[in-house]
Amino acid sequence: MGAPVIQVSGDWDIQQNNGFRVHVNINQNGDQLHAFCTHSGGSVRSRDATGFVAGENFSLTISWDNGTKGEYTGRLEPGFFTAANQGILKGQTRDLNNPGSHADWESQRVFLRL
Protein backbone atom coordinates (compact mmCIF):
# COMPACT_ATOMS: atom_id res chain seq x y z
CA MET A 1 0.00 0.00 0.00
CA GLY A 2 1.16 3.54 -0.75
CA ALA A 3 1.70 6.44 1.59
CA PRO A 4 -1.21 7.47 3.80
CA VAL A 5 -3.70 9.88 2.29
CA ILE A 6 -5.10 12.96 3.95
CA GLN A 7 -8.76 12.96 4.91
CA VAL A 8 -10.49 15.90 3.22
CA SER A 9 -14.14 14.85 3.47
CA GLY A 10 -16.82 17.17 4.80
CA ASP A 11 -17.90 20.78 4.35
CA TRP A 12 -15.23 23.43 3.92
CA ASP A 13 -14.31 26.46 1.84
CA ILE A 14 -11.62 27.22 -0.72
CA GLN A 15 -10.57 30.89 -0.67
CA GLN A 16 -9.09 32.07 -3.97
CA ASN A 17 -6.79 35.09 -4.16
CA ASN A 18 -9.04 36.62 -6.86
CA GLY A 19 -11.88 36.99 -4.35
CA PHE A 20 -13.90 33.88 -5.19
CA ARG A 21 -14.84 31.57 -2.33
CA VAL A 22 -15.87 28.01 -3.22
CA HIS A 23 -17.87 25.89 -0.79
CA VAL A 24 -17.16 22.16 -1.12
CA ASN A 25 -18.92 19.18 0.40
CA ILE A 26 -16.58 16.25 -0.25
CA ASN A 27 -17.20 12.53 0.14
CA GLN A 28 -13.93 10.62 0.26
CA ASN A 29 -13.62 6.88 -0.37
CA GLY A 30 -9.97 5.88 0.03
CA ASP A 31 -8.10 8.22 -2.28
CA GLN A 32 -11.12 9.05 -4.49
CA LEU A 33 -13.15 12.25 -4.06
CA HIS A 34 -16.71 13.08 -5.13
CA ALA A 35 -18.10 16.49 -4.23
CA PHE A 36 -20.92 18.99 -4.52
CA CYS A 37 -19.67 22.57 -4.75
CA THR A 38 -21.06 26.10 -4.98
CA HIS A 39 -19.69 29.62 -5.38
CA SER A 40 -20.99 33.16 -5.78
CA GLY A 41 -23.28 32.77 -2.77
CA GLY A 42 -24.64 29.44 -4.01
CA SER A 43 -25.84 30.79 -7.36
CA VAL A 44 -23.25 28.74 -9.30
CA ARG A 45 -23.38 24.99 -8.61
CA SER A 46 -21.33 22.01 -9.66
CA ARG A 47 -22.66 19.57 -12.24
CA ASP A 48 -19.81 17.17 -11.53
CA ALA A 49 -16.87 17.30 -9.13
CA THR A 50 -14.35 14.48 -8.80
CA GLY A 51 -10.75 14.16 -7.76
CA PHE A 52 -8.24 12.32 -5.64
CA VAL A 53 -5.68 12.61 -2.88
CA ALA A 54 -2.22 11.06 -3.15
CA GLY A 55 -0.02 11.35 -0.08
CA GLU A 56 -0.36 15.03 0.87
CA ASN A 57 -1.40 16.08 -2.68
CA PHE A 58 -4.96 17.11 -3.57
CA SER A 59 -6.74 17.39 -6.92
CA LEU A 60 -10.37 18.28 -7.63
CA THR A 61 -11.96 19.07 -11.00
CA ILE A 62 -15.31 20.86 -10.90
CA SER A 63 -17.67 21.27 -13.86
CA TRP A 64 -19.85 24.29 -13.09
CA ASP A 65 -23.40 24.94 -14.34
CA ASN A 66 -22.25 28.30 -15.79
CA GLY A 67 -20.08 26.50 -18.38
CA THR A 68 -16.70 26.85 -16.64
CA LYS A 69 -14.56 23.95 -15.48
CA GLY A 70 -12.11 24.48 -12.61
CA GLU A 71 -9.15 22.29 -11.77
CA TYR A 72 -7.86 22.68 -8.21
CA THR A 73 -4.47 21.19 -7.39
CA GLY A 74 -2.58 21.64 -4.16
CA ARG A 75 -0.87 20.02 -1.23
CA LEU A 76 -0.89 20.05 2.55
CA GLU A 77 1.33 22.92 3.75
CA PRO A 78 2.04 24.46 7.15
CA GLY A 79 -0.46 27.19 7.96
CA PHE A 80 0.14 30.33 9.96
CA PHE A 81 -1.55 28.86 13.05
CA THR A 82 -1.17 25.10 12.46
CA ALA A 83 0.59 22.66 14.77
CA ALA A 84 3.35 20.32 13.54
CA ASN A 85 0.85 17.52 12.78
CA GLN A 86 -1.54 19.83 10.90
CA GLY A 87 -1.69 21.78 7.68
CA ILE A 88 -3.91 23.62 5.25
CA LEU A 89 -4.33 22.84 1.58
CA LYS A 90 -2.70 25.41 -0.70
CA GLY A 91 -2.43 25.39 -4.45
CA GLN A 92 -3.51 26.74 -7.80
CA THR A 93 -6.74 26.63 -9.78
CA ARG A 94 -7.30 27.16 -13.47
CA ASP A 95 -10.31 27.24 -15.73
CA LEU A 96 -9.82 24.34 -18.15
CA ASN A 97 -12.09 26.08 -20.69
CA ASN A 98 -10.12 29.34 -20.42
CA PRO A 99 -6.46 28.51 -19.63
CA GLY A 100 -5.54 32.18 -19.09
CA SER A 101 -7.82 32.28 -16.05
CA HIS A 102 -6.06 31.05 -12.91
CA ALA A 103 -5.67 31.86 -9.21
CA ASP A 104 -3.93 30.72 -6.05
CA TRP A 105 -6.10 29.25 -3.29
CA GLU A 106 -5.99 27.87 0.23
CA SER A 107 -8.40 25.88 2.35
CA GLN A 108 -10.27 27.58 5.15
CA ARG A 109 -9.95 24.38 7.19
CA VAL A 110 -7.05 22.70 8.97
CA PHE A 111 -6.34 19.04 8.17
CA LEU A 112 -4.37 16.46 10.16
CA ARG A 113 -1.17 14.99 8.78
CA LEU A 114 -1.29 11.19 8.88
Secondary structure, 3 states (H helix, E strand, C coil): CCCCCCCCCEEEEEEECCCCEEEEEEEEECCEEEEEEEECCCCEEEEEEEEEEECCEEEEEEEECCCCEEEEEEEEECCCCCCCCEEEEEEEEEECCEEEEEEEEEECCCEECC
